[in-house]
């Protein structure tokens, strides 16, 4: 088995031809194929696919040979029920709340693959949000910065005087 354009293995290409896709591509495919048939179809995300369905296989993708789960696009009634249940569950979650902060220290990676460098940098966002493993920082000019929790060293919260 070989590789196609440093993007995915021949096995992954065969899986796509047989109706199996990574979660992000399957979500896009289902939205396109079943548009207008149910009000929850446009709300399908890769997260819903991963939560509701069992991977049918995995294949190597990208130049770094990532192991990517593939899911069958042939869904039966039980699969659709699980998928719609996952979407309803996600939509019922409360909206995350932005917390005010005065500064944060983050790790900024640079250099090359062979000689990586890491520098701690202090940033001055006005608010931050933590959802799962990710922090999102909002700045006064409206710009945002998203960082994985492993790269955030500390966050200085602003304590409101009540």
N, C-alpha and C positions, 0 to 999 in steps of 0.2 A: 504494500500500500504506500502511496506517495502523498504529496502535499500539493494543493492547488493555490498558486499565487501567494504563498506564505500566509494564507488566510484560514484554510481549513483542510482537513484530511479528505482523501477520496471517500473514506467511509462516511464522513459527514455529508459529502455531496450525494452519496447513494441514499442516505437517510432522508435528506430533503426531497429527493426524487420519489421516495416512498411515503411522503406525507408526514415526516417527523421533523420538528423544528426546535431550536432553542426557545426558551420562554418568551423572550422579547419579540422574536419573529412570529411565534404562534399567536401572541396577543394581537399583533398587527394583522396577521392573516385572518383570524376570527372576526375582527372588526370589519375588515374588508368584505369577507365572504358572507357574513350574516347581518350586514348593516340594515337597520330598520325592522328586524324581526322581533326584537325584544328591547325594552328600554334600558336594560343593564349592559347590553352588548358594547356600546361606546365607552363604558367605564372599565372594561377589562384591562388589567395591567399584568406585567410579568410576575409581580409579587403574588397576584391572585392565582396565576397558573401554577407557580411553584408550591403554593399552599394547598391547592385543591387537587392537583393531579400528581400521579406517580410517574417519574421519568421512565420512558420506554427503553432508553439506552443513553450512553454517553459517548462523545467523540472528541478527538483533539481539534482545537481551533486556535487560531492566531500563530504568529511566528514563534511564540513561547510555548506552544503545545499545551495550552490550557485544556483541562478536562471539563467539557461543557455538557450539562444534561440536555437531552432531547426529549420532547414530548410528542405523542401522536396527535395529529389533527383530527383523527377519527374519534369523535366523542359520542358516547352513548348517553342515554337519559340520566343515568346516575352521575356521570362526569359533569353534565350540564348543571345538575342540582348542586353538586359540590362546588362548582365554579361560581354559581350565583350566590350560594351561601357565603363563600369567601368574600365576594364583592360586597354583599350586604354588611358583613362583619366589619370590613375595612371602612365602609362609608359611615358606620355607626360610631367609629372611634372619635373621641373628642379632638377638636383642632388643637395642635400644639400651641403653647403660649410662649411668646417672645419674652425673654428676661433681660432687663437692662444690665449693662456691664460697662465698666470704664476702660478695661484693658484685658488683653489675653496674650499669652506667650505660646507661639506655635513653632514647630520644627519646619524649616524650609530646606528641602533637599536639592542639591545641585551636583556639579561635577559630571562625571561620565559613569557609564555602567561599570567600568573596571576600577575607577577611582571615585566613588561617591563621597560627597561631603554633606554634612548636616550642620545648619546654623540655627540657633534659637533666635527668633525675632519677636519683638513686642509690637502688637497692633492695637489700634484704638477704635474698636467698634462701639456703636451705641447700644446694640442689643445682640443676643445670641439665642439660638434655638438648638436643642439637642433632641434628635429623633433617631432612635436605634444607635448605631455606631457612628453617626455623623453629627458634626456641629455645623451650623450655618451662622455666619457672623454678618450683621447688617451694619453698614457704615452711614454716616451722616449724609453723604451724597447719594444714597440710595443703592450703591453697589453692594453686592454680597460676595462672600467667600465661603466655600464649603470645604471642610477638612474632616478626614477620618479621625476618630477619637485617639488613635495611636499617635497622631502628630500634634495633638493639643496638649501642651504641658500644664497650663493653668489658665483659669478665667477668673478675673476680679469682678465679682457681682456688685452692683450698686444696691445698697440696703436703703429702702425707702423709709423715711421718718414718718411714723404714724401718730 
